[in-house]
C-alpha cells in the first residue's frame, strides 16, 4: 500500500521547490522532474484473535527476517491441545483393549465413557457458539471467528456420532470393524493435536521480511482480531520515488529506464529504475508544484530506489533526471 509521506513534508517541499518549473532542460541535457520518497509497508498481523502477551520490538527498530516481533497468548489453545492429548490417550487405550481381546462388558463400558465425554464436549461447543453468535450480531467479533466456533461445534457433533457408532459396533459380533474404528478415532485425535500445535506455533509471530518497524499499533495486553495489523515494516528495497511527467516529455520515459536521483542540495546522487507509469494523466499535486503548474495535467511515474537511496526518509523531496538525447541516465551508487 502506497504511503504518501509528502503530506507530512509538504511545507518542506513547497519551500524547496516553490517557484520552480515542473521540469527543466533543453535538447541534449538532463531533464529534471520533482518528486518525493514513498514506501510500500508490510503489515504484520496474528492468524487468530487473541491478546498480545509480549511485544519484542519498538518503532524504529531494524529486524531481520525470522526475528520474533510479538507473542500472542496461547492459554485457550493450550487447553484445547490438552483436550486433544486426552482424546489420543483414550483412543490408544480403547484400541489396545480391543486388540488385547478384552471382555465385552469392559469394552462397551470404555466406549460408553467416550460417548459421555464427547457429549460434554459438544455441550461446551454449543454454548460457545451461542455466545459468539450473540457477540457477532452486536458486531463485537469478526465473521471468521464465528465460523471457527461453528466448525468446532460441527466437529463435536461428528465426534458424538462417531463415539455412539463405536458403542453400537461393540455390541455386534466380530472385532475387525471395531479395531478399524478405534484406529480411525486415534488418527483423528492426532490430526487435531497436530493442527493445534501449528496454531500455537503461529502465535509466535516473526518478521516475514527484513526491515525497519515503522509503526506499532497495539501493545502488550491489548486484544487483536485475526488479520488485524499489530505493526508495520518497511523493507529498505520497498522505498521508491514518485514524480510527475508532462505529456510532452512522456515519450522520454520508459519502463525499466534508469534515472538519476538527486537530493535538493544536489550533493547526493542516487540511482533508480522506473517500474510504474500511470495509464492516464492527472492534475499535479498541489503539495509539490506551484500555482503555475497546478492547472496542467501530468502522468505519475514511480522509480524503485537502489543502493544508498534505500535509506532516504519518507516524504523527502528529490530531483529525478533522465537524458533527452537518446542516452540512458547513468546513476551513481
C-alpha positions as CSV (number, residue, x, y, z in Angstrom):
1,X,0.0,0.0,0.0
2,X,1.4,3.4,-1.0
3,X,2.0,5.7,1.8
4,X,2.2,9.3,0.6
5,X,4.5,10.8,3.2
6,X,4.5,14.0,1.1
7,X,1.6,15.2,3.2
8,X,4.0,15.4,6.2
9,X,6.7,17.0,4.2
10,X,4.6,19.3,2.1
11,X,5.8,22.5,3.8
12,X,9.4,21.4,3.2
13,X,8.7,20.5,-0.4
14,X,7.0,23.8,-1.2
15,X,9.8,25.7,0.4
16,X,12.4,23.8,-1.6
17,X,10.6,23.8,-5.0
18,X,8.3,26.7,-4.8
19,X,8.5,29.0,-7.8
20,X,10.5,26.4,-9.8
21,X,9.2,24.9,-13.0
22,X,7.8,21.4,-13.1
23,X,10.6,20.3,-15.4
24,X,13.6,21.9,-16.9
25,X,16.3,21.2,-19.5
26,X,17.0,21.6,-23.2
27,X,17.7,19.2,-26.0
28,X,20.8,17.1,-25.2
29,X,20.7,18.0,-21.5
30,X,19.3,16.3,-18.4
31,X,15.5,16.8,-17.9
32,X,14.7,17.2,-14.3
33,X,11.4,16.3,-12.5
34,X,10.3,17.0,-9.0
35,X,9.5,14.0,-6.8
36,X,9.4,12.6,-3.3
37,X,10.1,9.4,-1.5
38,X,7.3,7.0,-0.6
39,X,7.2,3.4,0.8
40,X,5.3,0.2,0.5
41,X,4.6,-1.1,4.0
42,X,4.4,-4.7,5.1
43,X,1.5,-5.2,7.6
44,X,2.1,-7.9,10.2
45,X,-1.0,-9.5,11.9
46,X,-1.8,-12.6,14.0
47,X,-3.7,-15.5,12.5
48,X,-6.0,-15.9,15.5
49,X,-8.0,-13.4,17.6
50,X,-6.2,-13.2,20.9
51,X,-4.5,-10.9,23.4
52,X,-0.9,-9.8,22.9
53,X,1.3,-11.4,25.6
54,X,4.7,-9.9,24.7
55,X,5.9,-7.2,22.3
56,X,9.6,-7.6,21.3
57,X,10.2,-4.5,19.1
58,X,9.6,-0.8,19.1
59,X,9.1,1.8,16.3
60,X,12.4,2.4,14.6
61,X,13.9,-1.0,15.3
62,X,15.5,-2.9,12.5
63,X,14.6,-6.6,12.4
64,X,15.9,-9.4,10.3
65,X,13.6,-11.9,8.6
66,X,12.7,-14.5,11.1
67,X,13.2,-12.3,14.2
68,X,10.3,-12.6,16.8
69,X,8.1,-9.5,16.7
70,X,5.4,-10.3,19.2
71,X,3.9,-13.2,21.1
72,X,0.1,-13.8,21.4
73,X,-1.5,-15.5,24.3
74,X,-2.0,-19.3,23.9
75,X,-4.0,-20.2,27.0
76,X,-7.1,-21.2,25.1
77,X,-5.2,-23.1,22.5
78,X,-3.2,-24.8,25.3
79,X,-6.4,-26.0,26.9
80,X,-7.7,-27.4,23.5
81,X,-4.4,-29.1,23.0
82,X,-4.6,-30.8,26.4
83,X,-8.1,-31.9,25.5
84,X,-6.8,-33.4,22.2
85,X,-4.0,-35.2,24.0
86,X,-6.6,-36.7,26.4
87,X,-8.5,-37.9,23.4
88,X,-5.4,-39.5,22.0
89,X,-4.8,-41.3,25.3
90,X,-8.4,-42.5,25.4
91,X,-8.2,-43.7,21.7
92,X,-5.0,-45.5,22.4
93,X,-6.4,-47.2,25.4
94,X,-9.6,-48.3,23.5
95,X,-7.6,-49.6,20.6
96,X,-5.3,-51.5,23.0
97,X,-8.2,-53.1,24.8
98,X,-9.8,-54.2,21.5
99,X,-6.5,-55.7,20.2
100,X,-6.0,-57.5,23.5
101,X,-9.4,-59.1,23.3
102,X,-10.8,-57.5,26.5
103,X,-14.1,-59.0,27.7
104,X,-17.2,-57.5,26.0
105,X,-18.7,-55.7,29.1
106,X,-15.5,-53.8,29.9
107,X,-15.0,-52.8,26.2
108,X,-18.6,-51.4,25.9
109,X,-18.2,-49.5,29.2
110,X,-15.0,-47.9,28.0
111,X,-16.7,-46.8,24.7
112,X,-19.7,-45.6,26.5
113,X,-17.5,-43.3,28.6
114,X,-16.2,-41.9,25.4
115,X,-19.7,-41.1,24.3
116,X,-20.4,-39.2,27.5
117,X,-17.1,-37.3,27.2
118,X,-17.9,-36.4,23.6
119,X,-21.4,-35.2,24.6
120,X,-19.8,-33.0,27.3
121,X,-17.5,-31.5,24.7
122,X,-20.5,-30.9,22.3
123,X,-22.4,-29.1,25.1
124,X,-19.4,-26.8,25.6
125,X,-19.1,-26.0,21.9
126,X,-22.8,-25.4,21.6
127,X,-22.7,-22.9,24.4
128,X,-19.6,-21.3,22.9
129,X,-21.4,-21.0,19.6
130,X,-24.5,-19.4,21.1
131,X,-22.3,-16.9,23.0
132,X,-20.3,-16.0,19.9
133,X,-23.4,-15.7,17.7
134,X,-24.7,-13.0,20.1
135,X,-21.4,-11.2,20.0
136,X,-21.4,-11.4,16.2
137,X,-24.9,-9.9,16.0
138,X,-23.6,-6.9,18.1
139,X,-20.6,-6.5,15.8
140,X,-18.1,-7.3,18.6
141,X,-16.3,-10.2,16.8
142,X,-15.5,-11.0,13.2
143,X,-17.3,-13.4,11.0
144,X,-14.1,-15.5,10.6
145,X,-14.1,-16.1,14.4
146,X,-17.8,-17.1,14.4
147,X,-17.1,-19.6,11.5
148,X,-14.3,-21.2,13.5
149,X,-16.6,-21.6,16.5
150,X,-19.3,-23.1,14.2
151,X,-16.7,-25.5,12.8
152,X,-15.7,-26.6,16.3
153,X,-19.4,-27.3,17.1
154,X,-19.8,-29.4,13.9
155,X,-16.6,-31.3,14.7
156,X,-18.0,-32.2,18.2
157,X,-21.3,-33.3,16.7
158,X,-19.5,-35.6,14.4
159,X,-17.4,-36.8,17.4
160,X,-20.5,-37.7,19.4
161,X,-22.0,-39.6,16.4
162,X,-18.7,-41.5,15.9
163,X,-18.5,-42.4,19.6
164,X,-22.1,-43.7,19.5
165,X,-21.3,-45.8,16.5
166,X,-18.4,-47.3,18.3
167,X,-20.7,-48.4,21.1
168,X,-23.1,-49.8,18.7
169,X,-20.3,-51.7,16.9
170,X,-19.1,-53.1,20.2
171,X,-22.4,-54.9,20.6
172,X,-22.1,-56.6,17.2
173,X,-20.2,-59.8,16.8
174,X,-16.9,-59.6,15.1
175,X,-13.9,-57.4,16.2
176,X,-12.2,-56.3,13.0
177,X,-14.6,-53.4,12.4
178,X,-14.3,-52.3,16.0
179,X,-10.5,-52.2,15.7
180,X,-10.7,-50.2,12.5
181,X,-13.0,-47.7,14.1
182,X,-10.7,-47.3,17.1
183,X,-7.7,-46.8,14.8
184,X,-9.6,-44.1,12.9
185,X,-10.5,-42.3,16.1
186,X,-6.9,-42.3,17.2
187,X,-5.8,-40.9,13.9
188,X,-8.4,-38.2,14.0
189,X,-7.3,-37.2,17.6
190,X,-3.7,-37.0,16.5
191,X,-4.6,-34.8,13.5
192,X,-6.5,-32.4,15.8
193,X,-3.5,-32.2,18.1
194,X,-1.1,-31.5,15.2
195,X,-3.4,-28.7,13.9
196,X,-3.4,-27.1,17.4
197,X,0.4,-27.4,17.5
198,X,0.6,-25.4,14.3
199,X,-1.8,-22.8,15.6
200,X,0.2,-22.4,18.8
201,X,3.4,-22.0,16.9
202,X,1.9,-19.3,14.7
203,X,1.1,-17.3,17.9
204,X,4.8,-16.5,18.0
205,X,4.8,-14.0,15.1
206,X,8.1,-13.5,13.3
207,X,9.2,-10.9,10.7
208,X,8.3,-12.1,7.2
209,X,11.0,-9.8,5.7
210,X,13.9,-7.7,7.0
211,X,13.2,-4.0,7.5
212,X,12.5,-1.1,9.9
213,X,9.5,-1.2,12.2
214,X,7.6,2.0,11.1
215,X,4.6,1.9,13.5
216,X,3.4,-0.2,16.4
217,X,-0.4,-0.1,16.5
218,X,-1.1,-2.4,19.5
219,X,0.7,-3.0,22.8
220,X,1.1,-6.0,25.1
221,X,-2.2,-6.7,26.9
222,X,-4.4,-5.4,24.1
223,X,-6.9,-7.7,22.2
224,X,-6.3,-8.0,18.5
225,X,-8.6,-9.6,15.9
226,X,-7.3,-12.2,13.4
227,X,-5.7,-10.4,10.4
228,X,-5.6,-7.0,12.2
229,X,-2.1,-5.5,11.8
230,X,-0.2,-5.1,15.1
231,X,2.8,-3.3,13.4
232,X,4.1,-2.3,10.0
233,X,7.5,-3.0,8.5
234,X,9.3,-1.1,5.7
235,X,11.9,-3.2,3.9
236,X,14.7,-1.0,2.5
237,X,14.0,-2.2,-1.0
238,X,10.4,-1.0,-0.7
239,X,11.3,2.7,-1.0
240,X,10.7,4.4,-4.3
241,X,10.5,7.9,-5.7
242,X,7.2,9.3,-7.2
243,X,7.4,12.1,-9.8
244,X,5.2,13.6,-12.5
245,X,5.9,13.9,-16.2
246,X,4.1,16.1,-18.7
247,X,2.7,14.6,-21.9
248,X,5.4,16.3,-23.9
249,X,8.1,14.6,-22.0
250,X,6.4,11.2,-21.5
251,X,8.0,9.6,-24.6
252,X,11.4,10.0,-23.0
253,X,10.4,7.8,-20.0
254,X,10.4,4.0,-20.4
255,X,9.7,1.2,-18.0
256,X,13.0,-0.3,-16.9
257,X,14.7,3.0,-17.6
258,X,17.5,4.0,-15.2
259,X,17.2,7.5,-13.7
260,X,19.5,9.8,-11.7
261,X,18.0,10.9,-8.4
262,X,19.5,13.9,-6.5
263,X,18.8,15.5,-3.2
264,X,17.6,19.1,-3.0
265,X,21.1,20.3,-2.4
266,X,22.5,18.3,-5.3
267,X,25.4,17.0,-3.3
268,X,23.9,13.5,-3.0
269,X,23.3,11.4,-6.1
270,X,21.5,8.0,-6.2
271,X,20.2,5.5,-8.8
272,X,16.8,4.2,-9.6
273,X,14.8,2.2,-12.1
274,X,11.3,3.1,-13.4
275,X,8.9,0.4,-12.6
276,X,5.5,2.1,-13.0
277,X,3.9,4.6,-15.4
278,X,0.3,5.7,-14.9
279,X,-2.0,4.8,-17.8
280,X,-3.8,8.2,-17.7
281,X,-2.9,11.8,-16.8
282,X,-3.9,13.6,-13.7
283,X,-3.6,17.1,-12.1
284,X,-0.2,17.8,-10.5
285,X,-0.4,17.5,-6.6
286,X,-0.5,21.0,-5.0
287,X,1.9,19.8,-2.3
288,X,4.7,19.7,-4.8
289,X,4.0,22.1,-7.6
290,X,3.4,25.9,-7.6
291,X,0.3,27.6,-8.8
292,X,1.6,28.0,-12.3
293,X,1.8,24.2,-12.7
294,X,-1.3,23.0,-10.9
295,X,-3.5,23.7,-13.8
296,X,-1.6,21.3,-16.0
297,X,-2.1,17.5,-16.3
298,X,0.8,15.1,-15.8
299,X,1.5,11.4,-15.7
300,X,2.6,9.8,-12.5
301,X,5.8,7.7,-12.7
302,X,7.5,5.7,-9.9
303,X,11.1,4.5,-9.8
304,X,12.5,1.9,-7.4
305,X,15.4,3.3,-5.3
306,X,18.7,1.5,-5.3
307,X,21.8,1.2,-3.1
308,X,22.3,4.1,-0.7
309,X,19.0,5.6,-1.8
310,X,17.1,3.0,0.2
311,X,18.0,4.9,3.4
312,X,16.2,8.1,2.3
313,X,13.5,9.4,4.6
314,X,9.8,9.0,3.5
315,X,8.5,12.3,2.1
316,X,11.9,13.7,1.3
317,X,11.9,15.9,-1.8
318,X,14.1,14.8,-4.7
319,X,15.0,15.7,-8.2
320,X,14.7,13.0,-10.9
321,X,16.7,13.3,-14.1
322,X,16.9,11.5,-17.4
323,X,18.7,12.3,-20.7
324,X,16.9,13.8,-23.7
325,X,19.5,12.9,-26.3
326,X,18.7,9.2,-26.5
327,X,21.2,8.1,-23.9
328,X,20.1,6.4,-20.7
329,X,20.7,8.2,-17.5
330,X,23.6,6.5,-15.5
331,X,23.1,6.9,-11.8
332,X,26.0,6.8,-9.3
333,X,25.6,4.4,-6.4
